[in-house]
Amino acid sequence: MKLLSLCLLVASALAAPSTIPRFRRGHNRIVGGTDARPGQFPFQLSFQDTSFGNNFHFCGASVYTPDTMITAGHCVDGENYDNPQNLRIVAGDYNLATDDGTEQARDVTRIILHEGWDYSTYENDIALLKVSIALTFDQYVSGVTLPAQGQIFTGNAFVSGWGTLSSGGQVPDILQYVSVPIVTDNDCRDSYGVSDIFDSMICAGEKGKDSCQGDSGGPMTCGDYLCGIVSWGSGCGVPGYPGVYTEVSYFVDWILGNA
């Protein structure tokens, strides 16, 4: 869930309004997780850059409808939103290093970035990706379920992705997932500071279990619902610093109005 700059796997602190180092997690892996099964997370996407002739996984994303995907705003910041170049999503993937025979690759043709996205605070860290050729839903590819607007989640959630296994660590080939406990807003603000955690964010994770660089933009699911989008955090699996996610139930009306 750490924030990473768009084509670099870095763990450098970003400018933020507090002294807490803020790391992007969108260009990375799951910490403390295990290999997923093929088709276990049929909404999971690999968001890739094809600029240099290879398909570079830099963020995650989620299938919503056959032609609309959900990701983090920081994954697309600076792109040409009406005519993105060299960006694609791959659905139905499992092992990034091999052809599983279940993949569906689509070029991204339009990006809809939340109009309130703020790079300095990671507020409103959400974007939609449009593809011109619809995905075909099957046992390996299907859409995620949105929660109700304002729906509250507690307990444990699942986070999945191909991000690094540790902060600045190795990137896995096989999709990983981990169960993480949701942390209350008050506890999360005690960790990061009152001004750093907005109502539109949700926190989850514990020592040794977290999302990490390359997971950014990917899904956190609570039961059948997409409850979070991997956004940012301090380190990966660091005690006292849970991962910070975009709280999807805060943006349901925005998604429905722009999909």
Buried (B, 14 or more C-beta within 10 A) or exposed (E): BBBBBBEEBBBEEBEBEEEBBBBBBBBBBBBBBEBBEBBBBBBBBBBBBBEEEEEBBBBBBBBBBBBBBBBBBBBBBEBEEEEBEBBBBBBBBBBBEEEBEBBBBBBBBBBBBBEEBEBEBBBBBBBBBBBEEEBEBEEBBBBBEBBEBEBEBEEBBBBBBBBBBBBBBEBBEBBBBBBBBBBEBEEBBEBBBEEBBBEBBBBBBBEEBBBBBBBBBBBBBBEEBBBBBBBBBBBBBBEEBBBBBBBBBBBBEBBEEBB
